[in-house]
Amino acid sequence: MTTSKQNWVDEPIHSKDKDTLQRGHLAKQAALLMANSHSWEASVVFGLTGPWGSGKTSMVELITEELRETSPEWRVARFTPWATSDAVSLMAEFFAALTAALPEDKGDSVRRVLGVCATVAAPWLSLVPVVGSALQGNAEHLADAANRQKPWDEAFTEASTLLRELNTPVLVVADDIDRLQANELVALLKVVRLLGRFPGVHYLLAYDEQTLLENLQDAGVGVADADRARLFMEKIVQYPLTVPPLLTHQMRWRLEDGLNALFEDLRRSWDENDDRISDVLQAFESQLNTPRSIDRLLAQLRHYLPLQNEKEINDVDLILLTFLHLQFPDLYSALPRWKTVLTGVQQELDRISGRRGDIQPQWDELLGLVPDGDKRQDARKVLESLFPVLHPHSRGNRSAPRVCAPDYFNRYFAHTIPQADIADTEIHSALEQAAAPGSDGQLLVALLTENPYPGRIDLVLKKLRTLYAPEVPAHGAPAVTVNLIRVVASQLGTMDHNTRMFSSPRELVRYLLADLLERLPPTSPEDLEEALAACPDWSERAQVLRLALSSKRASASPPSLETLEATAASLGEEIGGRLLEHLGQHDEAEVGSSPFTGFMFIWLFGNPGALRERILTRLSQGRFTVEDLAARFVTTRHLIGPSNPAPEIGDFDQSLFAAYAPAQDLLYSRSPEDIDMSDTSWANRRAYTRGRAHAPTKPPQTSVS
């Protein structure tokens, strides 16, 4: 959104009706001082000091406006010495500014004489000392300045006389003289103190005192430190005036009014529960100590905030980061390199690997990019508000879309949704479409299947799980519907399931479905069964329901829990039939199938006793052997690392086997055999059970997660 307030160009105010800092009375008093100090026998120098951005130029404008209104006989000459390239052009600029300020109808004679003064003085400016008794000892140089020209003292006297006759006091304004190089500054002071010291011509010099004093120490004028430089300036400036510092309440009002106007213009809402600006207000007061610094921050925010949808970032985070960018640029530039520490990823890796998670040395190294101690404390306070992990006792919010959330960090520095990221609004749109009755959920399907860059599907699943995680509120996520569950279930069997260090996409989809089931609205078991049946693999459905009904997860509402239990019981019946078919296929059964999952599911949520009776009946009929049965309780495992990890035999679960096995069989008396652990065929698994399968002695564990 574009508004006129976006066009901040750091311009001074030019009239007192624009004065928001209550400085008008000071300008009025300064103008009165100048008028009362006027004499046709002297030239008075006024100094106006203040830090960069404090409003010196605006103060100059207020003073000159007041002077014109209360003393209309005065003329104001604008002298910009820093726009010149050398001492000679500086002298020419001075006399040009002075002559331009004279009355057009009766100043011609003075202009001619001032032109002579400029011609004579400019070549000899370097020979004139900065301070001393006018031009004593140097008149002879100026007298011989050029052939056929008046001597300097004669030209100066004539110009002074004509200026008196004009009866027009002149105020020569030179702003930002602290910008000058050391030699240029010396030349300016020579003009003000000596060559341009015409009676009735007065000066208003505006500068940052600290910078000017530092420049003087390098100017070769005999001042070795700040105190000597200050004494030196006392010889130049008779009336030192100061721009008032920005008071605390003025800073707060200016910042608050600016932020409110900004958010109103951009139609963004302010999270009234986020009080971090108040928490770091002391740092803001310390650093934003001039009107320019506040306006500059607001201008940057007006530029950067519209680049991101307000749902994609935390606006307070962007405000604080922009503050760091402007006040501590070296620190800000280093933040992307510290992402893993700032977002807590490194600490989590250290915890998992057993390494000590003390990040204080790194923290000190990062803050070392801010050399000043007081400034460093301000930077620390703001950083801790942005990245709670760096404060040892902080419980600050680290959820999306905060910059301290690893998946959101990059977008604050790219000022867009990076290619390796995905917009939250895109996630929400896909969910809303998939949740609609009868929808094919093509947007969500595309997010779950299209992988234009590595890790994108993982990121999509992570964001989806964040929206529906049982331990946190839904964060405005679209409501769970049976159709949404159907769409997600339809993709479960298609997801990559290669073993990884943490979780494969298929595992993440299982957890996502379990999260959705815990938020299930009132639904009939038949409708839920139909939705889950979009995944044809019964073992995948079993794992999802097992997760949803696990005691370690947040419990669903009673009606939903009844639906889940009924659905699980129905699935248990289906799985029982599938397991009997699997056993009847002997060693020809599909190796990649998961009968172990089915037996475990029935033990947890079905009727294991009924299935055992059916198994015993078929054993007695010779449809399969106890060795065939035992082989289904041999698990497999995958080595982490290879892109296509090969499975190998894991272990034999005697406890679960005992829930379905007969009391007696020759298998229980067999001796162990050496086998190839990389061979996961059913024949090899049967061989593995020899010497490991025993007669049932006690029921298996009932609490499996």
C-alpha positions in Angstrom: 0.0 0.0 0.0 1.4 3.4 -1.0 0.8 6.5 1.1 2.3 10.0 1.1 3.9 9.3 4.4 6.2 6.8 2.7 8.2 9.6 1.1 10.5 10.5 4.0 13.5 12.3 2.6 15.1 13.7 5.8 14.1 17.3 5.1 14.1 20.0 7.8 10.9 21.9 8.7 10.7 25.4 7.4 8.0 27.0 9.6 7.0 26.9 13.2 3.6 25.4 12.5 5.5 22.2 11.7 7.3 22.2 15.0 6.4 19.1 17.0 9.3 19.3 19.4 8.3 22.6 21.2 11.4 24.4 20.0 9.7 27.5 18.6 10.3 29.5 21.8 14.0 28.8 21.6 14.1 30.0 18.0 12.3 33.1 19.0 14.7 33.9 21.8 17.7 33.2 19.5 16.3 35.6 16.9 15.9 38.2 19.6 19.4 37.6 20.8 20.8 38.2 17.3 18.8 41.4 16.8 19.9 42.8 20.1 23.5 41.8 19.5 23.6 43.7 16.2 26.1 46.5 15.9 27.6 48.4 13.0 30.9 48.2 14.7 31.1 44.5 15.1 30.5 41.1 13.5 29.1 38.5 15.9 29.3 34.7 15.5 26.6 32.4 16.9 27.1 28.7 17.1 24.3 26.1 17.0 25.4 22.7 18.2 23.7 19.3 18.4 24.3 15.7 17.4 23.7 14.6 13.8 20.0 14.2 13.3 19.0 16.3 16.3 17.3 18.9 14.2 19.9 21.6 13.8 18.8 22.5 10.3 15.2 22.7 11.3 16.2 24.9 14.2 18.1 27.2 11.8 15.0 27.4 9.7 12.9 28.4 12.7 15.4 31.0 13.8 15.7 32.6 10.3 11.9 32.6 10.0 11.5 34.3 13.3 14.2 36.8 12.4 12.5 37.8 9.2 9.2 38.2 11.0 10.4 40.2 14.0 13.3 42.1 12.3 12.4 42.5 8.6 15.4 44.7 7.9 17.7 41.7 8.3 18.8 39.7 5.3 19.8 36.0 5.4 22.7 34.7 3.3 23.0 30.9 2.8 26.6 29.9 2.7 27.4 26.2 2.0 31.2 25.8 2.4 31.1 22.0 2.1 29.8 22.3 -1.5 33.1 23.8 -2.6 36.3 22.0 -3.6 39.1 24.2 -2.3 39.9 27.2 -0.3 39.7 29.6 -3.2 36.2 28.4 -4.3 35.2 28.6 -0.6 36.1 32.3 -0.6 34.2 32.8 -3.8 31.2 31.0 -2.4 31.2 33.2 0.7 31.3 36.5 -1.2 28.6 35.2 -3.7 26.3 34.3 -0.8 26.9 37.6 0.9 26.3 39.7 -2.2 23.1 37.7 -3.1 21.6 38.6 0.2 22.0 42.4 -0.4 19.0 44.5 -1.5 18.7 44.4 -5.3 17.8 48.0 -5.7 20.6 49.6 -3.7 23.4 47.2 -3.3 25.3 47.4 -6.6 28.1 49.5 -5.3 28.7 47.2 -2.3 28.6 44.2 -4.7 31.4 45.7 -6.8 33.6 46.3 -3.7 32.9 42.9 -2.3 33.9 41.5 -5.7 37.2 43.3 -5.3 37.6 41.9 -1.8 37.0 38.4 -3.0 39.6 38.8 -5.8 42.2 40.1 -3.5 41.6 37.8 -0.6 41.2 34.4 -2.2 44.7 33.8 -3.4 46.2 34.7 0.0 43.7 32.9 2.2 46.3 30.3 3.1 48.6 33.0 4.5 46.1 34.3 7.0 46.1 32.9 10.5 42.9 31.6 11.9 43.0 33.7 15.0 44.8 37.0 15.8 44.2 40.7 15.7 42.3 41.1 12.5 44.8 41.3 9.6 47.9 42.7 11.5 51.0 41.4 9.8 49.2 40.3 6.7 48.0 43.5 5.2 51.2 43.8 3.2 50.5 40.5 1.5 46.9 41.5 0.6 48.0 45.0 -0.5 50.1 43.4 -3.3 47.5 40.9 -4.3 47.1 41.9 -7.8 48.2 44.7 -10.2 45.7 47.5 -10.7 43.6 46.4 -7.8 42.8 48.2 -4.5 44.8 47.1 -1.5 42.9 44.8 0.9 42.5 47.2 3.7 41.2 49.9 1.4 38.7 47.5 -0.2 37.6 46.1 3.2 37.1 49.6 4.6 35.1 50.7 1.6 32.9 47.6 1.8 32.3 48.1 5.5 31.3 51.7 4.9 28.9 50.9 2.1 27.3 48.1 4.2 26.7 50.6 7.0 25.0 52.9 4.6 22.7 50.2 3.4 21.6 49.8 7.0 20.8 46.1 6.2 22.1 43.6 8.8 23.1 40.3 7.3 23.0 36.9 8.9 25.3 34.5 7.1 24.1 30.9 7.8 26.6 28.0 7.4 25.1 24.7 8.2 26.8 21.3 8.7 30.3 22.8 8.9 31.4 19.6 10.7 31.3 17.9 7.3 34.3 19.9 6.1 37.8 18.3 5.8 40.4 19.7 8.2 41.9 22.2 5.7 38.4 23.3 4.6 37.3 23.9 8.2 40.4 26.1 8.8 39.6 28.1 5.6 36.0 28.6 6.8 37.1 29.8 10.2 39.5 32.3 8.6 36.7 33.7 6.6 34.4 34.0 9.6 37.0 35.3 12.0 39.0 37.6 9.7 38.3 38.1 6.0 34.6 38.2 6.2 34.3 40.0 9.5 32.4 43.0 8.1 30.5 45.2 10.5 26.9 44.3 10.6 27.5 40.9 9.0 26.9 38.2 11.5 27.2 34.4 11.4 25.2 31.4 12.5 27.3 28.3 12.3 25.6 24.9 12.8 27.6 21.8 13.6 28.0 18.7 15.6 30.4 19.8 18.3 32.1 16.4 18.9 32.9 15.9 15.2 34.1 19.5 14.7 36.4 19.3 17.7 37.9 16.0 16.4 38.5 17.6 13.0 40.2 20.6 14.6 42.7 18.3 16.4 43.8 17.1 12.9 43.8 20.6 11.4 47.3 21.6 12.4 46.1 24.7 14.3 47.9 23.9 17.6 45.1 22.0 19.5 46.1 18.6 20.8 42.9 17.5 22.6 39.2 18.2 22.9 39.6 20.7 25.7 42.1 22.8 23.7 39.9 22.6 20.6 36.9 23.8 22.7 38.9 26.8 23.9 39.9 27.4 20.3 36.2 27.6 19.2 35.5 30.0 22.1 37.6 32.6 20.2 35.5 32.1 17.1 32.0 31.7 18.5 30.7 34.4 20.9 27.2 32.9 21.5 27.1 29.1 21.6 23.5 27.9 21.4 22.4 24.2 21.7 19.7 22.2 20.2 17.8 20.6 23.1 18.2 16.8 23.4 15.2 14.7 22.6 13.4 14.0 25.9 12.2 10.6 26.8 8.6 11.4 26.4 9.2 13.0 23.1 11.0 10.0 21.8 8.2 7.7 23.0 5.5 9.9 21.5 7.3 10.2 18.2 7.9 6.5 17.9 4.5 5.4 19.1 2.7 7.9 16.8 4.8 6.9 13.9 4.2 3.1 14.5 0.5 3.6 14.9 0.3 5.7 11.7 2.4 3.1 9.9 0.2 0.2 10.9 -2.9 2.1 10.2 -1.7 3.0 6.7 -0.6 -0.5 6.0 -3.8 -1.9 7.5 -1.9 -4.3 9.7 -2.9 -5.2 13.2 -0.7 -4.9 16.3 -0.5 -7.8 18.6 -1.4 -6.2 21.9 -0.2 -9.2 23.8 3.3 -8.8 22.5 4.9 -6.5 24.9 8.5 -6.8 23.7 8.7 -3.2 22.5 8.0 -2.2 26.1 10.6 -4.6 27.3 13.4 -3.1 25.2 12.1 0.5 25.4 15.2 1.5 27.5 17.4 0.4 24.7 15.3 2.3 22.2 15.5 5.5 24.4 19.3 5.1 24.5 19.8 4.6 20.8 17.0 6.6 19.2 18.0 9.9 20.7 17.5 12.2 17.8 14.4 12.9 15.6 16.3 11.6 12.6 17.1 8.3 14.1 13.4 7.7 14.9 12.2 8.9 11.5 14.8 6.8 9.8 13.6 3.7 11.6 10.0 4.4 10.7 11.0 5.0 7.1 12.8 1.7 6.9 9.8 -0.1 8.4 7.5 1.6 6.0 9.7 0.2 3.2 10.1 -3.4 4.6 6.8 -4.2 6.3 4.8 -4.3 3.0 7.2 -6.8 1.5 5.7 -9.6 3.7 2.2 -10.6 4.4 1.5 -10.0 8.0 0.6 -13.6 8.5 4.0 -14.7 7.2 6.2 -12.8 9.8 6.0 -11.4 13.3 5.9 -7.6 12.9 7.5 -6.9 16.2 10.4 -9.1 15.2 10.8 -7.1 12.0 10.7 -3.9 14.0 13.4 -5.1 16.4 15.6 -6.5 13.6 15.3 -3.2 11.7 16.4 -1.4 14.8 19.5 -3.7 15.0 20.1 -3.1 11.3 20.2 0.7 11.7 21.9 1.0 15.1 24.3 -2.0 15.1 24.9 -2.9 11.4 27.9 -5.1 12.0 26.0 -7.2 14.5 23.0 -7.4 12.2 25.1 -8.5 9.2 26.5 -11.4 11.3 23.1 -12.8 12.4 22.5 -15.1 9.4 25.9 -16.8 10.1 24.7 -17.5 13.6 21.3 -19.0 12.7 21.8 -22.4 14.2 22.8 -20.9 17.6 20.2 -18.1 17.6 17.3 -20.5 16.8 18.4 -23.2 19.2 19.2 -25.8 16.5 22.9 -26.1 17.6 21.9 -26.5 21.2 19.5 -29.3 20.3 22.1 -31.1 18.3 24.5 -30.8 21.2 21.9 -32.2 23.6 21.2 -35.2 21.3 24.9 -35.9 20.9 25.6 -35.5 24.6 27.8 -32.4 24.1 27.7 -29.5 26.6 25.2 -26.9 25.5 27.0 -23.8 27.0 26.8 -21.1 24.3 28.1 -18.2 26.4 31.5 -17.9 24.6 29.7 -17.7 21.3 27.2 -15.2 22.7 30.1 -13.0 23.9 31.8 -13.3 20.5 28.7 -12.2 18.7 28.1 -9.2 21.0 31.8 -8.3 20.6 30.8 -6.9 17.2 29.4 -3.9 19.2 32.5 -2.4 20.7 31.0 0.2 23.1 29.9 -1.3 26.4 26.7 0.7 26.9 25.7 0.0 23.3 26.5 -3.6 23.8 24.0 -3.8 26.6 21.3 -2.3 24.4 22.1 -4.8 21.7 22.0 -7.7 24.1 18.6 -6.7 25.4 17.1 -6.5 21.9 18.8 -9.8 20.8 17.3 -11.6 23.8 13.9 -10.4 22.9 14.3 -11.7 19.4 16.0 -15.0 20.3 14.9 -16.3 23.7 17.2 -19.3 23.5 20.1 -16.9 24.3 18.7 -15.9 27.6 19.3 -18.8 30.1 16.0 -18.2 32.0 13.7 -17.1 29.2 10.5 -18.7 28.4 9.7 -16.5 25.5 7.5 -17.6 22.7 9.5 -19.4 20.0 6.6 -20.5 17.8 6.0 -19.7 14.1 6.4 -17.2 12.5 8.9 -15.8 14.9 12.4 -15.2 13.7 13.7 -17.5 16.4 11.8 -20.4 14.7 14.4 -22.1 12.4 12.0 -22.4 9.4 11.1 -18.7 9.5 14.5 -17.2 10.2 15.6 -16.7 6.6 12.5 -14.8 5.4 13.3 -11.9 7.8 16.6 -11.3 6.0 15.5 -12.1 2.5 12.4 -9.9 3.0 10.4 -12.4 1.0 9.5 -16.1 1.1 12.8 -17.7 0.0 12.8 -20.4 -2.6 13.5 -23.0 0.0 10.5 -21.8 2.1 6.8 -22.0 1.6 4.2 -19.3 2.5 2.0 -20.1 5.4 -0.9 -18.6 3.5 -0.3 -21.2 0.8 -0.5 -24.0 3.4 -3.7 -22.5 4.8 -5.3 -22.2 1.4 -4.5 -25.8 0.6 -5.9 -27.0 3.9 -9.1 -25.0 3.5 -9.6 -26.5 0.0 -8.9 -30.1 1.2 -11.3 -29.6 4.2 -14.2 -28.7 2.0 -16.7 -31.6 1.5 -16.1 -33.5 -1.7 -12.9 -31.7 -2.6 -10.1 -33.6 -4.2 -7.6 -31.4 -2.2 -5.4 -31.0 -5.3 -3.5 -28.0 -3.7 -2.6 -30.1 -0.6 -1.8 -33.1 -2.8 0.6 -30.9 -4.8 2.3 -29.7 -1.6 2.7 -33.3 -0.4 4.0 -34.7 -3.6 5.9 -32.0 -5.6 9.4 -31.5 -4.5 11.1 -28.7 -6.6 14.0 -28.5 -4.2 15.4 -30.8 -1.5 13.5 -30.7 1.8 10.4 -28.9 0.6 8.0 -31.7 1.4 9.6 -32.2 4.8 9.1 -28.4 5.5 5.4 -28.7 4.4 4.8 -31.6 6.7 6.6 -29.8 9.6 4.4 -26.7 9.1 1.3 -28.9 8.9 2.2 -30.7 12.1 2.9 -27.4 13.8 -0.7 -26.2 13.0 -2.3 -29.3 14.4 0.1 -30.4 17.1 -1.9 -31.7 20.1 0.2 -29.9 22.7 -0.5 -26.4 21.3 -3.6 -24.5 20.2 -4.6 -24.7 16.6 -3.3 -21.2 15.8 -6.2 -20.5 13.4 -5.7 -23.6 11.4 -8.6 -24.7 9.3 -11.0 -27.0 11.1 -10.4 -30.8 10.8 -13.0 -32.5 8.6 -13.4 -36.1 7.4 -12.5 -34.9 3.9 -9.3 -33.4 5.0 -8.4 -36.8 6.7 -9.3 -38.6 3.4 -7.1 -36.3 1.3 -4.1 -36.7 3.6 -4.6 -40.5 4.0 -4.7 -40.9 0.2 -1.1 -39.7 0.1 0.3 -41.7 3.0 1.3 -44.8 1.0 3.0 -42.7 -1.7 5.4 -40.8 0.6 9.1 -41.6 0.8 9.8 -44.0 3.6 13.5 -44.4 3.5 15.0 -44.5 6.9 16.6 -41.2 8.1 18.3 -39.9 11.2 15.0 -38.5 12.4 11.8 -39.0 10.5 10.9 -39.9 6.9 8.1 -38.0 5.1 5.9 -41.1 5.5 6.4 -41.1 9.3 5.6 -37.4 9.4 2.3 -38.0 7.5 1.4 -40.7 10.0 1.9 -38.3 12.9 0.0 -35.6 11.0 -3.0 -37.9 10.5 -2.8 -38.9 14.2 -2.8 -35.1 15.0 -5.9 -34.6 12.8 -7.7 -37.6 14.4 -7.2 -36.1 17.8 -9.1 -33.0 16.6 -11.8 -35.0 14.9 -15.2 -33.5 15.0 -18.3 -35.7 15.8 -18.1 -38.4 13.1 -19.5 -41.9 12.6 -17.0 -44.8 12.6 -18.2 -45.7 9.1 -17.3 -42.3 7.7 -13.9 -42.3 9.4 -13.2 -45.8 8.1 -14.1 -44.7 4.6 -11.8 -41.7 4.9 -8.8 -43.7 6.2 -9.5 -46.4 3.5 -8.1 -43.8 1.0 -4.8 -45.4 2.1 -5.1 -49.0 0.9 -2.2 -50.2 3.1 -3.8 -51.6 6.3 -0.5 -51.5 8.1 -0.2 -47.8 7.5 -3.7 -47.2 8.8 -2.9 -49.3 11.8 0.1 -47.3 12.7 -1.9 -44.0 12.4 -4.7 -45.2 14.7 -2.1 -46.6 17.1 -0.5 -43.2 17.3 -3.8 -41.4 17.8 -4.9 -43.8 20.6 -1.5 -43.8 22.3 -1.7 -43.0 26.0 1.3 -40.7 25.6 -0.5 -38.3 23.4 -3.1 -35.8 24.3 -6.5 -37.5 24.5 -9.3 -36.7 22.0 -12.7 -35.6 23.1 -15.0 -38.5 24.4 -17.2 -38.7 21.3 -14.1 -38.7 19.0 -12.4 -41.2 21.2 -15.4 -43.6 20.9 -15.2 -43.2 17.1 -11.5 -43.9 17.1 -11.9 -47.0 19.2 -14.7 -48.3 17.1 -12.7 -47.7 13.9 -9.7 -49.4 15.5 -11.8 -52.4 16.4 -13.2 -52.6 12.8 -9.7 -52.4 11.4 -8.6 -55.1 13.8 -11.2 -57.4 12.2 -9.9 -56.6 8.8 -6.3 -57.1 9.8 -7.0 -60.5 11.3 -8.3 -61.8 8.0 -5.2 -60.3 6.2 -2.8 -62.0 8.7 -4.4 -65.4 8.2 -4.1 -65.0 4.4 -0.4 -64.0 4.9 0.3 -67.0 7.0 -1.3 -69.2 4.4 1.1 -67.9 1.7 4.0 -69.4 3.7 7.4 -68.2 2.4 5.8 -66.8 -0.8 4.2 -63.9 1.2 5.4 -60.4 0.3 8.7 -59.8 2.1 8.0 -56.0 2.4 4.7 -56.5 4.3 4.4 -55.9 8.0 2.4 -58.7 9.7 4.2 -57.8 13.0 2.4 -54.5 12.9 -0.9 -56.2 12.5 -0.4 -58.6 15.4 0.7 -55.7 17.7 -2.3 -53.6 16.6 -4.8 -56.4 17.4 -3.1 -57.1 20.7 -3.5 -53.4 21.6 -6.9 -52.5 20.1 -8.6 -55.7 18.8 -9.4 -59.2 20.1 -6.1 -61.2 20.2 -7.8 -64.1 21.9 -10.2 -64.6 19.0 -7.4 -64.4 16.4 -5.4 -66.9 18.4 -8.3 -69.4 18.2 -8.5 -69.0 14.5 -4.7 -69.4 14.2 -4.8 -72.6 16.3 -7.6 -74.0 14.1 -5.6 -73.5 10.9 -2.5 -74.9 12.5 -4.4 -78.0 13.3 -5.6 -78.1 9.7 -2.1 -77.9 8.5 -2.6 -74.7 6.5 0.7 -73.3 7.9 3.2 -74.2 10.6 4.2 -72.7 13.9 7.5 -71.8 12.3 5.6 -69.8 9.7 3.8 -68.0 12.5 7.0 -67.4 14.5 8.7 -65.9 11.4 6.0 -63.1 11.4 7.4 -61.9 14.7 10.9 -61.4 13.4 11.4 -57.7 12.9 13.7 -55.9 10.4 15.8 -52.8 10.7 17.4 -50.4 8.3 20.8 -48.8 8.6 20.7 -45.0 8.6 22.6 -43.2 5.9 22.3 -44.9 2.4 19.8 -43.4 0.0 18.2 -46.8 -0.4 19.1 -48.6 2.9 19.0 -52.4 2.7 17.0 -54.1 5.5 18.4 -56.7 7.8 17.0 -59.0 10.4 16.4 -57.2 13.7 15.1 -59.4 16.5 12.4 -61.9 17.5 9.6 -60.7 19.8 8.9 -63.7 22.0 6.5 -61.7 24.2 4.1 -60.8 21.4 4.5 -64.3 19.8 3.3 -65.9 23.0 -0.1 -64.1 22.7 -0.9 -66.1 19.5 1.3 -69.3 19.7 0.2 -72.8 20.7 1.4 -74.2 24.0 3.5 -77.0 22.4 5.4 -77.5 19.1 8.7 -79.1 18.0 10.0 -75.6 17.1 10.5 -74.9 20.8 13.1 -77.6 21.1 15.2 -76.6 18.1 18.7 -75.3 18.4 19.9 -71.8 17.1 21.3 -71.7 13.6 23.8 -69.3 12.0 22.1 -67.3 9.3 22.7 -64.4 7.0 21.3 -61.4 8.8 21.0 -59.5 5.5 18.5 -62.1 4.2 15.0 -61.0 5.2 13.1 -63.7 3.3 10.5 -65.6 5.2 12.5 -68.8 4.9 15.5 -67.2 6.5 13.3 -65.6 9.2 11.9 -69.1 10.0 15.4 -70.3 10.4 16.2 -67.4 12.7 13.3 -68.4 15.1 14.9 -71.8 15.7 16.3 -71.8 19.2 14.7 -68.4 19.9 11.0 -69.2 19.8 9.8 -70.7 23.1 6.5 -72.0 24.5 4.3 -69.3 25.9 4.8 -68.8 29.6 3.2 -65.3 30.2 1.2 -62.8 28.3 3.0 -60.0 26.5 3.4 -56.4 27.7 0.2 -54.4 27.3 1.7 -50.9 27.2 3.4 -50.4 23.9 3.9 -47.0 22.3 
